[in-house]
Amino acid sequence: PRAFAHPLALVVAAQFLGACAEEIGWRCHLQPLLRTRFGPVTASALVGVLWGLWHVPVFAQEPAYAAGFLLATTAMSVILGLALEGVRSNRLLLAGGFHTLINLGMLYVTDETTAATEPMLLLGAASLAAAVLWIAAARRTGRAAPDEIIVATAPGTR
């Protein structure tokens, strides 16, 4: 994209299709499944760790780069998980749009070809700060109670 060999619309469309394909698994299947057992923050963080690990080539880079990437995916997953809490329709479009914006930002703002560690660590730290603020706001407004493990019990066994 930096060489302008591809039209921006094509790059955006490809990023959106790829992001939606991933989000079918992450936010439309796994997130709701984990929410039957865990609170919104824990479920979102677990999805974020798996989302980061999904990008295996990242771990061929310096350990600090990989750690920044994993921190970023986990923190952004918490933000997205809390934002989608209670959303029942258009979940894929919202998650895919968010994921697309992340991918486009990394594609056009950071230089992924050199795998520079400092920008990735900065992205991870900024994502963590945003997630902490998002969690605090969600708890203050009552949209996300403190996490707890939900114990599945058969009816009448209490």
Beta strands, then each sheet from edge to edge (+ up, - down):
end
